[in-house]
């Protein structure tokens, strides 16, 4: 059950500063180029980006981009004080529904193998591992969208 009072809405350009703070918080010792590239990609794909708000503050976001019939989750973050309270799951469920509504057949996500909580979250939402993404220890998960919900 998500945090009572949590709202999800489509991201706007005005949200980019808050999203950048979330990305900066989530990437340990952030590399400025990586942070800038992530923020730039989110800015280009705002039509598939959703923010989570609680008490008028942006506490999380999820961004996705579409490649033909494939949706790729590019960034999915919740501020540390709000992790484990349902915001990440609410964002993910919203994105799965949005991808299904767009007629996408598959949704993919990659994340650091050390992110144990992330793997449990994605598995609870129907994602399955499809192997290692890179020698750097990134995991790839996918969810088929063309079957039953």
NUVO-271079 format. One line per 4 residues: number of its first residue (from 1); their letters; for each residue x, y, z of C-alpha. Coordinates in Angstrom, 1 decimal. Each point is the difference from the previous one (the first is absolute). Layout:
<recs>
NUM) a) X:Y:Z | ... .
</recs>
This chain:
<recs>
1) xxxx) 0.0:0.0:0.0 | 1.5:3.3:-1.1 | 0.7:2.9:2.4 | -3.3:1.7:0.9 .
5) xxxx) -0.2:3.3:-1.8 | 2.4:-1.0:-2.7 | -0.8:1.3:-3.5 | 1.3:-0.9:-3.4 .
9) xxxx) 0.0:2.3:-2.9 | 1.6:0.6:-3.4 | 3.3:1.8:0.3 | 0.5:3.5:-1.3 .
13) xxxx) 3.0:2.0:-0.9 | -0.3:1.8:3.4 | 0.6:-3.4:1.7 | 3.5:-0.4:-1.5 .
17) xxxx) 1.8:1.6:2.9 | -1.7:-2.3:2.5 | 0.7:-3.0:-2.2 | 3.6:0.9:-0.3 .
21) xxxx) 0.2:0.2:3.8 | -1.5:-3.5:0.2 | 2.5:-1.4:-2.5 | 2.9:1.8:1.8 .
25) xxxx) -1.1:-1.6:3.3 | -0.2:-3.5:-1.5 | 3.3:-0.1:-1.8 | 2.8:-0.4:2.6 .
29) xxxx) 2.8:2.4:-0.7 | -1.7:1.1:-3.2 | 1.9:0.5:-3.1 | -1.0:3.3:-1.4 .
33) xxxx) -0.1:-1.2:-3.6 | -2.3:-3.0:1.0 | -2.3:2.3:2.0 | -0.2:2.5:-2.9 .
37) xxxx) -0.7:-2.8:-2.5 | -2.7:-1.5:2.2 | -1.7:3.4:0.5 | 0.3:0.8:-3.7 .
41) xxxx) -1.6:-3.3:-1.0 | -2.8:0.5:2.5 | -0.6:3.5:-1.4 | -0.4:-1.5:-3.5 .
45) xxxx) -2.4:-2.6:1.1 | -2.3:2.0:2.4 | -3.1:-1.4:-1.7 | 0.7:-3.4:1.6 .
49) xxxx) 1.4:1.4:3.3 | -2.1:0.0:3.2 | 0.7:1.6:3.3 | -1.2:-1.0:3.5 .
53) xxxx) -0.9:2.8:2.3 | -0.6:-0.1:3.8 | -0.9:3.1:1.9 | 0.8:2.2:-3.0 .
57) xxxx) 3.5:-1.4:-0.4 | 1.3:-2.1:-2.8 | 1.2:-3.2:1.7 | 0.4:-2.3:-3.0 .
61) xxxx) -0.2:-0.4:-3.7 | 0.1:-2.6:-2.8 | 1.0:0.7:-3.6 | -0.5:-2.3:-3.0 .
65) xxxx) 0.7:0.3:-3.7 | -1.6:-1.9:-2.8 | 1.9:-1.9:-2.7 | -2.7:-1.4:-2.4 .
69) xxxx) -1.9:-2.6:2.1 | 2.5:0.1:2.9 | 0.0:2.3:3.0 | 3.2:0.6:1.9 .
73) xxxx) 0.0:1.2:3.6 | 2.9:2.4:0.0 | -0.2:1.5:3.5 | -2.1:-1.1:3.0 .
77) xxxx) 0.8:1.7:3.3 | -1.6:0.8:3.3 | 1.6:2.3:2.6 | 1.7:-2.0:2.8 .
81) xxxx) -2.4:1.0:2.8 | -3.0:-1.2:-2.0 | 1.4:-3.4:-1.2 | -2.0:-3.1:1.1 .
85) xxxx) -3.2:2.0:0.4 | -1.6:-0.9:-3.4 | 1.0:2.9:-2.2 | 2.4:-2.0:-2.2 .
89) xxxx) -2.7:-2.7:-0.5 | -2.7:2.6:-0.8 | 2.3:1.6:-2.6 | 0.9:-3.4:-1.5 .
93) xxxx) -3.7:-1.1:-0.1 | -0.9:3.2:-1.7 | 2.7:-0.4:-2.6 | -1.0:-3.6:-0.7 .
97) xxxx) -3.6:1.2:-0.6 | 1.2:2.9:-2.2 | 2.2:-2.3:-2.1 | -2.9:-2.5:-0.4 .
101) xxxx) -2.4:2.9:-1.0 | 2.6:1.0:-2.7 | -0.1:-3.5:-1.4 | 3.5:-0.8:1.0 .
105) xxxx) 0.8:-3.7:0.2 | 3.0:0.0:2.3 | 1.4:2.2:2.7 | 3.7:-0.3:1.0 .
109) xxxx) 2.1:1.4:2.8 | 3.6:-0.2:1.0 | 1.4:0.7:3.4 | 3.1:-0.5:2.2 .
113) xxxx) 0.2:-3.6:1.2 | 0.7:1.3:3.5 | -3.5:1.4:0.1 | -1.7:-3.0:1.7 .
117) xxxx) -3.1:2.0:0.9 | -0.4:1.0:-3.7 | 0.0:-3.6:-1.1 | -2.7:-0.9:2.5 .
121) xxxx) -2.1:3.0:-1.1 | 0.2:-0.9:-3.7 | -0.7:-3.7:0.7 | -3.1:0.9:2.0 .
125) xxxx) -1.2:2.0:-3.0 | 0.4:-2.9:-2.4 | 3.5:0.7:-1.4 | 2.3:-3.0:-0.5 .
129) xxxx) 3.8:0.0:-0.2 | 1.5:-0.4:-3.5 | 3.6:-0.1:0.8 | 2.9:2.4:0.8 .
133) xxxx) 0.0:3.2:-1.9 | 3.7:0.7:0.1 | 3.2:-1.2:1.6 | -0.4:2.9:2.5 .
137) xxxx) -2.7:-2.0:1.8 | -3.2:1.5:-1.4 | -3.1:-2.2:0.0 | -2.6:0.0:-2.8 .
141) xxxx) -3.7:-0.8:0.7 | -3.0:-0.1:-2.3 | -3.7:-0.2:0.2 | -2.2:-1.2:-2.8 .
145) xxxx) -3.0:2.2:-0.5 | -1.9:-1.9:-2.7 | -1.4:-2.6:2.3 | -2.4:0.0:2.9 .
149) x) 0.3:2.7:2.6 .
</recs>
